[in-house]
Every structure is written in C-alpha cells, then in structure tokens.
Amino acid sequence: MQMKELKVEGMSCHHCVNTIEKALKNLKGIHTVKVDLHSEKVKVCFNQDETNIGLIIKAIEDAGYTVLL
C-alpha cells in the first residue's frame, strides 16, 4: 500500500468532496480516500500494483479540479 497526499484547487463545497471521493473510489486499487475541504488536500491510500498516481491525478482532473504538484 502507498499513501499520497495531493493539493487540489477548485473545491468549494461538500458536493466537491463527494465528487472527488466518487471519482477515486471508482478506480481499481483505491483503498481509502479522505478529502479535506478546508485544507484543499486529498489523502489517498492505494495499491501501487493496481493503480498509480498518474491515474489518480487524471481522475481528479477529469472530475473538474486542479491538482498542484
């Protein structure tokens, strides 16, 4: 398992939190997702044999948000 914390811009409400959680939980290999609206951070625990950080970032960006690297 790998844990990664990402800074995400564009979240403004709990609907945004739910959208990101849903987008990530639909990816294979995702175990846990925690979205903190106030700090604009997303913590994700995933199996690196099933997914990777590039796919995770793409899922967040496809949902309409910007990941800062």
N, C-alpha and C positions, 0 to 999 in steps of 0.2 A: 504494500500500500504506500501511496505517496500523498502528502498533504501539500496543498498550494494555496496561497492567499493572493488574490488579484484585486487591484484597484479598478473600480468600474464607475464611469461617469454616466450621468443621464437618469439615474434612479431618483424618483421624486415622491413615490407613494408605495403603499403595500401591494398595489397591483403590479408594480415593477418588480418587487421582491418575488411575488408569486410567478411572474412570467419567467424570471431567470431561473428560479428553482425548477419549474416545469421543464424548461429547455435543457437544463443539465441532467435532470433525473431521467430524461428520455435517452440519454447516451448510455451505451453499454459500458460497464466497468465503473460507473459512478456509485460510490457507497454512501457518502453523506455530502450535503450541501448546506451551508449556513450563510445567509445573506444579511449583512448589517447595513440597513438603510442610512443610518446616521454617519457612519464612518466611510460609507461607499465601498465596502470591501466584501468580497465573496471568498469564503473558505470552502475548498472542495477536497474531499478525500476520494482517491480513485486508484484503481488497479492499472498500473502502467503497462501491463501486458495486454489490456483490452482497449485502452484509450490513451490519449496523450494531451499535453497542454495545448497544442495547436488546435485540436478538435474542440476542446473546452472553450477556448477563446472564440473560435468560429461560432459555436452555438450561442454564446453571449452576444456577439456582434450581430448574428443573424436575427436575434430577438430585438435588436434595435438599440443596443447600448455600446459604449466605447470602453475597451479595456486598455488601461495605461500600463505600459511596460517599463 
